[in-house]
Amino acid sequence: MQHRIRHAGLADLNEVVRLFNEYRMFYNQHADIEAACQYIKERMERDESVILVAETDVVSDQGADESNGRSLSNSFICTGFVQLYPSFSSVSMGSVWVLNDLYVHRDYRQQGIARKLLQAAKQLASERGVLRISLSTELTNKQAQALYESEGYAQDTKFMYYELNV
């Protein structure tokens, strides 16, 4: 199987929404395609996030050929995404990104797609002059932690992070 990563646009809205809805359900949220569509569409239209999609080739039958009576052609389906939110660092006086969402459809996990999404995010951030990418993950998500660390992410040892629900 071949995987490719590319920037998502409004033409990809339905596929991104499908994956985003699955991602939210993974985190025990109720399915809500309509709200997910509105949310992702607003991020895209307002240029409030960067969304990269992973596409995986799917081989399908397309008529006959001379050798075996069948012809195969490739088409691609969206199998994962990463969503990054631009922010800023006052101390560093530069742009930073928050990697908030990373998801690969369950049927396509363990194929290196999440790694490719992380690498593409890093490359794009470098091209755009972003200083760093930050992320958080559940304390129990050892598999994700191992992936992040293998890609050069380091656990913060200088700062404690706090949240306030409003």
N, C-alpha and C positions, 0 to 999 in steps of 0.2 A: 504494500500500500504506500501511496505517496501522500505526503502531507505538505501543505503550503500555508503560509501565514500572510494575511494582507489586512490593510486598514478597512474597516467596515463603513459603509455609507447608508444613506436612506434606502437604497435599493435592497439592502440586506436586512431591513427592519424585521420582517417576519421571522427569519431564521435566528437573528439575535434574540428576539423576544422569546422564541421557543426555548432557547438555551438558558436565557435569563430566568424564565419561569421555573425551569428544572433546577437551576442553581438555587433559587429561593426555597424551593421545596426540599432540597438537600439540607437546608438549614431550618427545616421544620416550619416553614411558612406555608400558608394555604395557596393553592394555585389561583392565579388571577391574571389571565392573559390580557384582559382589557387594561388593567392598571399597569401591568408590565409594559405593554405597548406604549401607553401614554408616557410612562417614565423614561423609557429608552428613546422614544421619539423626541421628547423634550431635550434630553442630553445631546442628541445628535444635532437637532435644529439650532440649539443655542451654543453649540460647540463647547459644551461644558465637560466633556470627557473624551478620552481617546479610547476607541474600542477596536481591538484587533481580533479577527476571527481566524480560526484554524479550519481549513478545508481538507477533506480526505477524499481521494479518488474512489469512485465506485465503478466497477466494471459491469457493463450491461450488454446483453445480446442485442445486436443491431443487424439482423439479416444474415445472409450467407456469404462465405468466402470459398475459395477453390479448394483449400486443404482439408478442412473438416466440416464444411457446410455451415459454419458459424463465423460471425464477425464480432469482435468485441470493441467497444468504444468506452472511453473514460468520461465520466462527469464527476463533479465535485459536490459534496454536501458539507455543510457547516457542522463541525463536530466539537468545537470548543471556542471559548472566547476569553479575553482578558479586558477588563475595564480599568482605566487609569484616570484619576482625577487630578488636574493641575492645581498646584498650590504654590506657596512662596515661603522662603525662609528669610526672616528679617536679619538674623545674625549673619548668614552667608550672603545675603543680598542677591538671591537668585531663585530660579524656579526649581521646584521639587514636584514629584508626582506621588500620589498615594495609589498603590495597587490595591484596589478595594475588592475586585471580583476576579477570580480565576476559576474556570469550570471546563471540564471535559465530559462529554456525554459518557455514561457508564459503559456503553458498548465499545468505546474507543480508548479506554484508559490503558495504561501500561504500554503505550506505543510511542512515548516520547513527545506527545502533543503538548502537554503542559510545559515541558522544558523548552520546546520551540517557541511557545507563546512568551515565556519569560525572556528568552534570548532576543526575540523580536522587539519586546518592550524595551529592553536595555539598549538595543541598537537604535531604536527610534528616539529614545530619551537622549542618547549621546548626540545624535544628529541634530536635535533641537536645542542642545545646550542645557539640558536639565542636569542639575547637580547630583541628585540622588532619587532613588525610588524607595519608598517606605511601605511596609505592609504589616499586617498583624494576622495571626492565625490562632485557632484554639489551642490551648495548652496540651490537649490530648491528641492533636493531629500530627502525630510523629512522622507520618509519610510525607506530608506537605513540608514539615520542618526540614526533613532530610533533603528534599528537592531544593528548597530555598538555599540551604547551606551549601549544597553542591554547586549552585549557581553563583556563589559569592556573597549572598546575603548573610549578615551577621546579627546576632541578637544584641540589642542595645544594652550596654552595661553602664551607661552614664546617666540615663534619665528614666524616671518612672512616668508612666502615662496614666492619666486619670480621665474619667468620663463623667459627664453630668447629663442625665436624661431630663429634658425639658418638655 
